[in-house]
């Protein structure tokens, strides 16, 4: 959910509480002008309350944003993962557009009727008379009514002048905007109708205070109570509920002390503020950690003298890089990261975990290696992160703050091919079991175009599922060789295989064996695999290399997938 939608959800919750209170407590009071002002002011305040930030609960800091990135010399560059389609945002904007379209149609109909009428001079307003029978209405300083009503019922004109004097059109505009923003909240639409009813109460009260006969005026309302509301943007003589208007004219005046009833809202709004506001993370100094170390999968917000540090996962407004998110930074690092020549020649690969701060001025500082691989790779990761252009800093409580990142940089040579040496046999002294293994002699470039699993843009799928689906299929088709079972031989066979461009499984080989029979069974079952949906890189199917361990254990045959890190 975007920050704006989250803000609107909070504001809508405040509005629901406020409007529910009005409908239950203040709706039937005769404090028309005060209730109108309270509704308008309360609506504005309900949109300001979500901007206040309270911190009452402390939670442990959670892990930060991380993103895996291959080096420049690595296999085909990693594309940013496709962001999910913002269905919620589209639905919300569609609702706003629908409400605004209905208001526009109402305004067009109102303008067309005004053009059909004849302007007449009138003190204090712009009067338009229509020769056919229409319900009267006012908008801004314009009054539109039928000529017969103008000639026979001056009270109608006086009523519409009360709407103009009280500037009710401005209220209608405000509540129309609120209804458009909160179209999904039914209480907002009810409150909008209640405000229009308050307009009628206030206009009726102003007319009665001028000395008009109440009985005759009520009879006029009954005679004119025909038709329906035509224009949602206008105030009309026949727009409000007739029975409620007449009852309010006869209502005993409400005590002014009733205004204090709005104070009962304060505990509900305060409680809602505490519930709706995000909590504060407790940031632990690494030196005070009970383990004394920083693990790769936890965030350490390392305080320094530059000011307050906020974990990435709890920041209200996240830092941005060159107008984008972390994926944009990924691409920038990829474009500037160079695989050290000596490391490439030695076939050194690995994952360098780097921590850095995006400070309150946007500069990247305090870059350090949390877990390294090789001196050359570590130095290159530090160099490229330290040379980062300034970010737009994160915002907390309306102020820029320092935010700590953990960023893993993966150095991986392109299309590696593992060359295995001769088979080595050994005997476990405790169990007496013989195990087989193959020495890894070298890592060299494979021109066959295989893409490592960890770098593939769109991973291969098996029978519509992921690697776990393949694990289940293997478990169902794997047979424990009888001779190995009788001999009590157990162990883990590491298999490597390719999922080719056509989805077929080929190049099945044992990377580390256990026993001839177990190795042969592992090769058999993997080789008999049905076709996969191939992996996609740059929009084309490519060969993807897997490493897959199969565990043979008495009465249990287990398997699990491990992506190749070749």
C-alpha positions, 0 to 999 in steps of 0.5 A: 500500500502506498503512503498516500493510500495508507494516509487516506485509510487513516483519515477515513477511519477518523472520519467514520468515528467523527461522523458516527458520533454526530449521527448518534449524538448531535443529529437531532439537536437544533444547534444548526449553525454550530453543528454545521461548523463542527462538521466542517471543522471536524472533517478538516481535522480528521485529515490532519490527525494522520499527519501527527506521529506518536511513538508509544511502543518499542519493537525490535528493529527488523531486517533492512532492505536487501538486494542481490546484485551480480558483478559486472563481469557476471552472467547476463545482468539481473533485471529488476523484479517486475513490480506487482500491478497496483490494483488497489491504487487503480481501483481507488483512482477509478472510484475518484474518477467516477464520483468526479464524472457524476459531479461534472454531469450534474454541473453540465445539466445545471448550466444547461438549465441556466442557459434556458432561463431569463436573467432578472434583476434581483438585489443581492443575487443573480436571478434566473427565471425558467418558464417551465415548472422546475424545483428552485435551487441556488449555486454561488450567488445565482438562484434559478427558479420557475417564473410561476414560483417567483410570482406567487411564492416570494418565500421561495426566493427568500429561502434561496437567498438564505443559502447565498447569505450563509455561503452554503455552496462552499460547504457543498464543494468541500464535502464533494471533494471529501466524498470523492476522496473517500468514496468507499466510506458510506459514512462520508456520503451520509455526512454529506447528506446531513450537511445539506440537511443542516443547510435547509434547517439553517435557511428555514430558521433564518426565514422564520426569524424574518417574521414569515408565518411558520404555518403558511411556510410549512404548507408551502413546503408540503405543496412544493414537495414534489420531484426529486433532487436534480443537481448534486452540487446545488442547494434546493428548496425541495431537496431536503427531507420534508418531515425532518424540516417541519419537525425541526421548525417545531423543535424545542431549542437545544441547550447550548451546553450540548455543544460540550458533547463534542468533547466526548470524542476526544478519548476515541480520537486519541485512542485511534491515533495511538493505534494508527501510528507506527511504532518506534523500533528499538535500535540496539548497539552492536557492542551491546548485542548479547551475541556480540556480532552482527549476523547477515540476516539482522539489521544493526543500526549503528549509531554514530555522532551524525545523529539519529539512525532509523532502520530501513524497514521502519522509515516513514518515507524511504530514501530514493536513489536518482528518483527511483527505489533500490532497483535503480541503485542496483542498476547503478552499482551493476554499471559501475562494478568491475570484477577484479582481474586477479579474482576472475583469473583465480576463479574467486566468487562469492557474496560480499555483505556491505553495510552503509548509511544514507545520511540526512544530507543524502550522502553515503557514509560509514561503508563497511564489509560485514562479511567478506569473500576475498580482499580484492572483491571486498575492496571493489564492493567498498569502492563502488558503494562509497562512490555512490552519488547522493540519495534523497534522504529518508524522512521520519517525523517530517525531518530527514534522518540517517538510514542504515542499509545492508546490501549484498553484492554477489560476484559470480563468474559468467557461465562457470563450468566445474571440472571434476577430478578423479573419484575419491573413496573414504570410509567413515570410521564410526559407521564403517560406510564407504563414501565417494566424492569428486575433487573440484579441480577448476572453474572455467568458462563454459561457452554453452550459454548456461545461466546460473539459477541465482542469476536467471530473470524468470526461473524454470518451473516444474509442472506449474510449480516451483522447485518444491514441486520437483522435490515431491516428484523425485520423492515419489519416483526414487527407489532405494536400491535393495543392495544398498539398503541391505548393506545399510548404506546411507548418504547424500548424493549431490547431483548437477543437471541442466534444464535446457532451452526446450525444458528437457533435463540433460547433463545429469552428473554426480558432483559428490557420490556415496555409493555406486548403486545410490549414485546410479539411482539418483542419476536415473530418477533425475534423468527421467524427469518430465520437461520443465518450463525453461528459464527466461533471460532477456526474453528468451529461453536459456539453459539453467544449471541446478545442483540438487541433493538427494538424501538416502536414509533407511526407510526414508528417501528424501530430496530437496532443491538447492539452486546452483551457485556455479 
